[in-house]
Each structure stands twice: as C-alpha cells, then as structure tokens.
C-alpha cells in the first residue's frame, strides 16, 4: 500500500483541529522541497485565512515568512495595475467597486507554473511596502492595520 506524504495526510484533518503553525513551519523550512513549501503556503491561506481578520493576525499565522519575496507580491490600489499580472485582471468580486487595496501573492513563482495565487482585498488602503513589512513582522506596532475583506486562492476557492 502506498504511503501518503505528510502534507497529503494533513489535508484530511479539519482546519478547526489543526494548528496553522504546521503549514507556516513547513513553508518556512528550506529543507522541505519548493513544491511542498508552495503547497503549504496555499493550504495555510485556504484553511486558516478568512475575511474579517486583520493584517496583523495574518502576519501571526505566517510566522515571519522566509518564503515571502517582495517581487512576488503585487498590489493594486485604485484600479490601476501595479505590476505585471493578467493585464490588470483581478479575481476579487468586490474590487475595485468597494475600494481598498488588492494584493496578489505568487509564492515560489520560480518553482514552475503549477502554483496558485493568493489574492487579498484589504481596507482601508495600504501601501505595498507597508503590507510586506507587516506580513514579515507580526509584532510590528502600526496605526495601519487594515481588515482583510476578501480572500481568493486562484484558481480555486473564493472566501
């Protein structure tokens, strides 16, 4: 009988029973293969990130993400494209009509085309550099701590 890999087994556990630290620890571990690390990032977002959370709460879930690369985070704040991705197309339902800033995180883009993108809409608006800094520093004291209004793992599930 074939043995399932550890990350495949973890998918069968209810998100309410598992700790998000499982996914963040594996995603941050450079000794884990890049494809599996990307898989862990995707599942961390799919299983534990929800609308209504603050960016600071997301930062605590990510736990100082060593995998987060500045060039893999794109931002759109006013309907104007800020990066090269889908010619400005965005899968978020309520953006730009309901405002805020749309972010697209493309984890491990150098690993090939099989990964998903994570799209977030936060409000009030937040600068891209502030967003990246906030995700890397869960204890960062800031006056700017927007709420996550939408999360999309694309292709895939809309929250």
JOJOZI-V22908 format. One record per run of one state. SS is the DSSP state (a for helix, b for strand, c for the rest). FROM is the first residue (numbers start at 1). TO is the last residue. If there is no record, write none. Layout:
ss:from:to
SS:FROM:TO
SS:FROM:TO
//
This chain:
ss:from:to
c:1:5
a:6:11
c:12:19
a:20:27
c:28:33
a:34:48
c:49:53
b:54:54
a:55:62
c:63:69
a:70:72
b:73:76
c:77:85
a:86:88
c:89:100
b:101:105
c:106:108
a:109:111
c:112:116
b:117:123
c:124:127
a:128:136
c:137:146
b:147:154
c:155:157
b:158:158
c:159:159
//
